[in-house]
Amino acid sequence: MSDTPPEVMTVEQAAELLQLDRNTVYAAIKRKEIPAQRIGKSIRLSRAALLDWLRVSAGSALGK
């Protein structure tokens, strides 16, 4: 099994990738801060979109 996170992630996997609490990720999704897609009752996140979001958010926070 690979250590690379999957391209499509659950909230729990995204929380692990971002090193955040699962509830923090759910709250950010609800506020539409983190890109996510609801499929039925499930929520899925794109690893690439999360990393892009993190890069852009970090740049904004640093005044870039």
C-alpha positions in Angstrom: 0.0 0.0 0.0 1.3 3.5 -0.9 1.9 6.3 1.5 0.6 8.8 -1.1 -2.9 10.2 -0.2 -5.6 9.3 -2.7 -6.7 11.9 -5.3 -10.2 11.8 -4.0 -10.4 12.0 -0.2 -12.9 11.6 2.6 -13.1 14.4 5.3 -11.1 12.2 7.6 -8.3 11.8 5.0 -8.4 15.5 4.2 -8.1 16.3 7.9 -5.1 14.1 8.2 -3.5 15.6 5.1 -4.1 19.1 6.4 -3.2 18.1 10.0 -6.5 19.5 11.3 -9.3 18.1 13.4 -12.1 16.5 11.5 -14.6 18.9 12.9 -12.5 21.9 11.8 -12.6 20.5 8.3 -16.3 20.1 8.4 -16.7 23.6 9.7 -14.5 25.0 6.9 -16.5 23.1 4.3 -19.8 24.5 5.7 -18.3 28.0 5.5 -17.3 27.2 1.9 -13.6 27.9 2.7 -12.4 24.4 1.6 -13.4 23.1 -1.8 -15.6 20.0 -1.4 -18.2 18.1 -3.3 -21.3 16.5 -1.7 -22.3 13.2 -3.3 -25.5 12.0 -1.7 -24.8 12.0 2.0 -21.0 11.8 1.5 -18.5 14.6 1.2 -15.4 14.1 -1.1 -12.4 16.4 -1.5 -9.9 16.6 -4.3 -6.3 16.4 -3.0 -5.1 18.7 -5.8 -7.8 21.2 -5.0 -7.0 21.1 -1.3 -3.3 21.7 -2.0 -4.1 24.6 -4.4 -6.5 26.1 -1.8 -3.8 25.8 0.9 -1.2 27.4 -1.4 -3.5 30.3 -2.3 -4.7 30.7 1.3 -1.1 30.8 2.6 -0.2 33.4 0.1 -3.1 35.6 1.0 -2.4 35.3 4.7 1.2 36.4 4.1 0.1 39.4 2.1 1.3 38.1 -1.3 
